[in-house]
Each structure stands twice: as C-alpha cells, then as structure tokens.
Amino acid sequence: MSCKAQTYPLRTYTEIPENAYLKDTNNELPSYEGTWRGSWNNKTIFITFKKITNTYDSVLKYYKDFLIGKFKVVDINGNILFNNTSISDDKSKIDGGKFRKKDGKYSLSYDDSDLCGRNGYITIQFTDAAKTKLEWILSEGEVIIDKDCFYYGQTWPEPLPKNIILTKQ
C-alpha cells in the first residue's frame, strides 16, 4: 500500500497540514530564477535566484518549493564588498517563503550570521509584463551589535539595498 502527501499550490492561504507539499504547481518561480543587477549608494548588487524543490521545512513541517538568493556586492571601483555566491544552497543567506495574500508579492527572509546576525524580510515583485524588472524591498530586523561582533564600535556595513529595482541579466 502506498500513501501520497497532499499537494497545495504556492498561493495557498490556509493552514498546510504536516508532511504536505507546497508546490509551484503554476510554475511561477522560474520567472524569478537567474541573475539580477541593481545599483545604489555607489554599489552594485548581483543577486542570483534559484528554485529549490520538494525540500522539507522542519519548522513548518511540510515540503515546499521556494527560491534562494546568493549575492555579490561591488563598489564603484569594482572592489568586492560582499560575496556569498559560492556557498552551498543549504547555507544561502536569502530563503524564500511564499506569495503573500495581501499584495501577491513573493516574500523571502534574510539571515546573515557572517555579519553578526544581520537579518530582515524581503519582498519582490515584477514591475513589467516582460518580467525583466524586479522591485526589491528589504525591511531590516533588529540586531544588537555586542562586543563579540567584529563590527562593534565601527560603521555597520550595508550589504543589501533597502529599496531598488533590479534588472534581469
């Protein structure tokens, strides 16, 4: 006898039962995949989104499809300020959630243990029908820089833009 978990689309806004699968049934996530570029404060970010499928979320207790993001930030002279593009997918600092009910934006979380726990929530949405422009909004979480943090007593770095339009490369 075999048993198959129930599958739900990403835009499900009801409670998902344990061991179910929140699946990209409408194939929406591939439009976000690839490398995106944007500039702010004399810096340029290159962020690559990748779709991850059928991964178990031990907190939510179900399987899901989602996006991860890896980024590189360079200054106006081309010096690399931040680069996590070579880390493994399971260590990505940006992980997707799902589409929000209130506005349809895709939500992601940001957690950077390499920057003393810098964190926040990101929403993205396309701004054009061709899906070549992406609005990015970062709402930073609260972080306390204690004396164990290597940025203690220094200027806090800005690895990600707060609000930017990214262009698909």
C-alpha positions, 0 to 999 in steps of 0.5 A, spaced: 500 500 500 502 506 498 500 513 501 501 520 497 502 527 501 497 532 499 499 537 494 497 545 495 499 550 490 504 556 492 498 561 493 495 557 498 492 561 504 490 556 509 493 552 514 498 546 510 497 540 514 504 536 516 508 532 511 504 536 505 507 539 499 507 546 497 508 546 490 509 551 484 504 547 481 503 554 476 510 554 475 511 561 477 518 561 480 522 560 474 520 567 472 524 569 478 530 564 477 537 567 474 541 573 475 539 580 477 543 587 477 541 593 481 545 599 483 545 604 489 549 608 494 555 607 489 554 599 489 552 594 485 548 588 487 548 581 483 543 577 486 542 570 483 535 566 484 534 559 484 528 554 485 529 549 490 524 543 490 520 538 494 525 540 500 522 539 507 521 545 512 522 542 519 519 548 522 513 548 518 513 541 517 511 540 510 515 540 503 515 546 499 518 549 493 521 556 494 527 560 491 534 562 494 538 568 493 546 568 493 549 575 492 555 579 490 556 586 492 561 591 488 563 598 489 564 603 484 571 601 483 569 594 482 572 592 489 568 586 492 564 588 498 560 582 499 560 575 496 556 569 498 555 566 491 559 560 492 556 557 498 552 551 498 544 552 497 543 549 504 547 555 507 544 561 502 543 567 506 536 569 502 530 563 503 524 564 500 517 563 503 511 564 499 506 569 495 503 573 500 495 574 500 495 581 501 499 584 495 501 577 491 508 579 492 513 573 493 516 574 500 523 571 502 527 572 509 534 574 510 539 571 515 546 573 515 550 570 521 557 572 517 555 579 519 553 578 526 546 576 525 544 581 520 537 579 518 530 582 515 524 580 510 524 581 503 519 582 498 519 582 490 515 583 485 515 584 477 514 591 475 513 589 467 509 584 463 516 582 460 518 580 467 525 583 466 524 588 472 524 586 479 522 591 485 526 589 491 524 591 498 528 589 504 525 591 511 531 590 516 530 586 523 533 588 529 540 586 531 544 588 537 551 589 535 555 586 542 562 586 543 563 579 540 561 582 533 567 584 529 563 590 527 562 593 534 564 600 535 565 601 527 560 603 521 555 597 520 556 595 513 550 595 508 550 589 504 543 589 501 539 595 498 533 597 502 529 599 496 531 598 488 529 595 482 533 590 479 534 588 472 534 581 469 541 579 466 
